[in-house]
Amino acid sequence: MTLYYSRVSPRDAVPDVEAHVRAHLSAVADGNDSPTSRAGEVRLRHDDHTEGVLVTGELDAEPDAPYLRPGFTPEQDVEANPLTVEPIGDRP
């Protein structure tokens, strides 16, 4: 399977958007949601866009992020990984 992810970038921010695209696809394909484990495998393509440059990444991999696995429920994930900050409504 090939995973794809695209973002439009201002012409002066292409390197930052390339890093974002690599990190996103790496995280989607990694069982631990790591933005770096597979970043080097991402192929990038650049196309002109009316608002700058369209940066598209491709990664030959199966989705494996925890939130993409069968049986994942957000409620169970929240219970297993509670927030470490106070909710905004509870602040003085």
Helices and strands as residue ranges (DSSP letters): E 2-9, G 11-13, H 14-29, G 39-41, E 43-49, E 52-60, G 66-68, H 74-80, G 88-90
